[in-house]
Amino acid sequence: MNIRIKQLVFGFCVAIVMLGASTGGACAEDAIYRGMVTGFPDFGGAFGAGGANIRIDEILCDPAGNLGIGDAVTVTWPIVPPFSDISVVTGDYVEVCGEYRDATEMPEHWSNVKKHWTDLGASEHYLSVLGVRFNGTAIEYIEATMPGAPWGWVVQVDAEFNELQTCNNLLNVTTAAVAPPRGYMDPDITIGDQVCVYGRYTSPDGCEVSLIGSDDYYLQRQTEALRYRGVVTGFPDFGGAFGAGGANIRIDEILCDPAGNLGIGYAVTVTWPIVPPFSDISVAAGDYVEVCGEYRDTTEMPEYWSDVENHWLYLGASEHYLAVLGVRFNGTAIEYIEATMPGAPGGWVVQVDAEFNELQACNNLLNVTTAAVAPPRGYMDPDITMGDQVCVYGRYTSPDGCEVSLTGSDDYYLQRQTEALQYRGIVTGFPDFGGAVGAGGANIRIDEILCDPAGNLGIGDAVTVTWPIAPPFSDISVAAGDYVEVCGEYR
């Protein structure tokens, strides 16, 4: 599990990173294998531990030769980070990396355990649910037998795209009306459609695929999506109808257009249903955006729509999106912009010295502003003075790209350029703030120095790290023995 918090606040940067490994990471002295969850051990009412019984289908690494194909293994883990988020059900196909242990050492009150035991206890250990991806043909619709029951399609497997082998060339791919996370089921599929699937096995024989468990899962028609970038120029009028969102966009760059429908400078109306994964789309006139969607015939637009353009793009599949693109540059603070009234934008006129992405600023002087609005909004360094070298990450908010706003994302910022100090080490304990509240801290022994411009630190040095218990630092949680990475200001 990687927890990374990195944000410049009040002129300094603090990052504490729990250093671990993701699926497929180094686990050289441990057992790594894949298999099916067949059930769960019983810990006799004891709390604090999680577990699953797994039938091994594939061995990736077993230095001691303890395991074999078909062996049944009980996997256990403490319900603490980085393992507290593990969630599996019978039928899940998983990959495990852990320490092989002697099953005779299991507590006597445990039951329903297997012949072999793997324990997850180190930061590089993991249990990950593996998804299955394939293309196929929709054969038969599966009707829900009652409210809340699974529904979906029987899909004939035509091509597989990962190492998981489906048990059959016909798979039931289903979803259900349950709490998120759950994937996307294309509502417009018909018998015979070519479809693409990404989901998780949900039966021990691997013949059922579910879209429940991740927002990334999907069953959708195969389409050749169209992608482009451009500026939001306005919005269509849906005549008072609810349930749809839209924006009019002038194309500046075409990324993919298989049918050759579009050209630079074309005006396109983009529409989407206000349901996940599109319900969070929020754009304003002047935003520079990237769009991926399905090209549609404008003659099929409802007659009561108005203020629409000559081309139409529809977002309906899970891979479709409309994303606001940020602009990054370094520059010089030239003039302070005073807010004209409470809630009005305020900030700095910044001279652009260097740009770091594909967006070209319209001018070498840009207004970079924020406002006292509801989050998300970025960080405006309060200590900037005229002539300071600054770095900027924000969003264009005028059609000509001459205004940059920090509202719309917690990641945006206007801050002084500083050379932060970075290192890695072990948490050895915690400072005592004498009963004062509002601050967090940890004592760390340095094992590796990543960046120390002033040469203040050395290997083995002991450092006290402190932070305010306020966003973005309020979620920092470490324990003695954690191996961490820190980025902050030396004081």
C-alpha positions, -999 to +999 in steps of 0.1 A: +000+000+000+014+034-009+002+064+009+016+096-006+008+131+006+027+158-011+015+194-012+032+228-008+017+246+022+028+279+037+059+278+015+071+244+024+065+209+011+058+179+034+055+144+021+053+112+042+052+081+020+046+046+034+071+027+013+057-007+002+052-028-029+023-032-052+012-064-070+041-080-088+066-063-066+098-078-051+090-106-028+121-127-033+122-148-001+084-152+001+058-173-017+039-157-046+010-175-062-023-171-078-055-190-072-092-190-063-108-180-029-127-210-018-138-199+017-126-184+050-109-195+082-128-192+115-108-173+142-131-184+170-145-149+176-110-133+179-107-098+165-079-081+146-071-107+119-084-113+084-080-144+063-090-164+032-086-200+020-072-202-015-067-231-040-035-225-059-037-225-097-003-209-105+030-206-086+050-175-094+077-179-067+083-205-041+120-206-031+116-233-005+093-255-027+066-257-001+036-254-024+021-272-054-006-266-079-040-275-064-027-270-028-051-254-003-036-225+016-049-204+045-038-168+041-039-145+071-032-108+078-036-083+106-064-058+101-040-028+101-025-007+072-015-017+046-038-048+049-069-032+064-084-026+029-082-062+017-117-074+007-123-107-011-153-130-016-156-167-026-147-171-062-123-142-065-092-149-084-063-134-065-025-130-063-008-135-030+027-126-017+035-136+018+056-155+043+052-193+043+047-204+079+044-238+097+006-246+099+013-264+133+020-229+148-016-217+141-035-208+173-056-238+185-088-219+185-086-214+147-108-237+126-116-243+089-080-238+081-059-256+054-028-276+052-006-247+043-003-212+058+008-179+043+010-148+065+010-112+054+031-091+077+057-071+058+050-040+038+058-057+005+032-084+012-002-083-005-034-100-015-048-085-047-079-094-066-071-100-103-094-089-130-102-107-163-103-088-196-116-101-229-135-092-260-166-111-270-201-112-284-233-106-265-253-138-268-282-136-244-296-111-219-298-122-182-329-108-165-328-100-128-350-126-110-360-101-083-351-065-073-314-064-064-306-097-081-277-098-106-285-090-143-263-087-174-253-107-204-241-141-215-209-133-235-191-155-259-153-151-254-135-142-286-102-129-273-085-127-239-061-100-229-045-111-196-031-142-181-064-155-166-079-182-186-117-183-187-132-216-178-156-216-207-162-197-240-195-186-226-194-164-194-222-147-174-212-111-170-234-094-144-239-064-121-265-056-095-280-026-078-256-025-048-236+002-031-204+014-050-178+006-061-193-011-091-185-009-128-204+002-159-229-019-178-237-004-212-275-001-214-275-001-252-261-036-258-281-058-281-278-095-291-249-099-314-230-068-304-192-070-301-184-061-265-154-057-242-153-069-206-133-061-176-144-076-143-137-101-115-144-138-113-171-146-088-174-184-089-149-210-078-148-225-113-142-190-129-174-191-150-190-160-137-177-124-141-190-096-119-187-058-124-191-053-086-160-043-066-144-016-087-155+015-106-131+005-133-150-026-143-172-026-174-192-044-200-196-022-230-200-022-268-168-020-288-165+014-304-137+034-320-138+064-297-129+099-309-105+120-289-096+157-291-086+187-271-101+222-271-117+251-253-152+252-238-170+281-255-205+277-241-233+253-233-262+237-251-298+244-239-318+212-232-351+230-231-355+225-194-351+187-196-332+171-167-307+142-166-282+154-193-251+175-192-233+192-221-207+217-233-198+233-266-161+229-275-138+244-301-113+219-313-076+228-311-060+194-314-073+160-327-058+130-309-079+102-326-106+104-353-109+070-371-137+082-394-123+116-401-154+135-390-136+165-373-111+192-381-091+218-363-114+247-354-146+227-356-173+234-330-187+203-312-215+198-288-206+172-262-233+156-241-234+130-213-259+115-189-257+128-153-249+094-139-216+077-129-190+079-142-200+113-157-219+129-128-188+146-115-180+164-148-178+202-141-166+227-167-167+264-173-164+286-203-127+289-211-117+256-197-091+237-218-103+201-220-097+167-234-127+146-247-131+110-256-165+099-268-187+085-296-194+106-327-231+109-334-254+123-362-266+157-352-299+151-370-307+126-342-305+154-315-339+161-298-357+190-316-361+210-284-323+213-279-308+246-289-275+264-288-259+233-303-230+230-328-226+213-361-210+182-346-221+160-317-200+138-294-217+115-269-202+102-237-218+069-227-192+042-222-170+038-192-139+047-212-154+080-223-144+111-205-143+149-204-113+160-184-101+195-176-064+199-185-041+219-163-014+243-173+020+242-155+047+269-157+074+287-137+074+324-137+079+357-118+053+374-096+048+408-112+017+424-096-008+415-069-044+413-079-067+426-051-101+410-048-127+437-057-152+424-032-156+395-007-156+362-027-141+378-059-110+364-074-076+375-061-041+365-069-011+376-090-001+386-124+027+362-133+053+365-161+057+331-178+094+320-178+091+283-186+062+260-196+061+223-187+032+209-207+016+210-242-006+240-234+008+272-248+000+303-227-017+330-248+006+357-234+038+360-213+017+377-186-011+356-170-036+364-142-034+335-117-063+337-093-083+319-066-114+327-047-132+319-014-154+292-029-163+257-018-137+231-024-120+217-044-096+246-048-058+248-049-032+265-027-022+302-030+011+308-012+003+338+012+040+348+014+046+356-022+060+391-028+067+411-060+097+396-079+095+361-063+102+332-086+070+311-085+056+278-099+020+275-111-004+247-118-040+256-126-067+256-153-074+281-181-106+300-174-110+322-204-116+312-241-083+328-252-063+310-224-051+342-207-065+335-172-055+307-149-076+297-119-067+276-089-104+265-083-115+231-094-088+209-079-070+205-046-039+198-066-036+233-081-012+258-067+006+291-070+037+290-048+072+303-044+099+281-058+118+264-029+143+236-028+127+211-004+146+185+015+138+148+009+149+117+026+139+081+037+141+064+070+125+045+099+100+060+123+116+055+158+091+073+180+070+105+184+076+139+199+056+151+229+038+184+223+031+189+260-006+185+257-010+210+228-034+200+201-034+207+164+000+193+155+013+159+145+048+146+144+072+117+142+109+110+149+128+095+120+162+079+116+176+088+082+187+058+060+188+075+026+190+112+015+173+120-017+177+158-018+194+181+007+204+214-011+219+229+020+237+198+033+220+199+067+216+161+071+236+129+072+229+091+071+219+080+106+208+115+117+176+117+139+150+141+127+117+153+142+091+159+115+060+180+124+029+190+105-004+208+112-034+185+116-052+201+087-057+191+051-037+179+033-019+165+063-048+154+085-047+119+071-010+112+079-008+081+101+024+063+109+036+038+135+070+030+150+089+009+126+073+023+094+097+030+066+088+064+052+097+091+027+096+127+038+097+160+018+097+192+039+114+224+049+145+222+072+141+244+102 
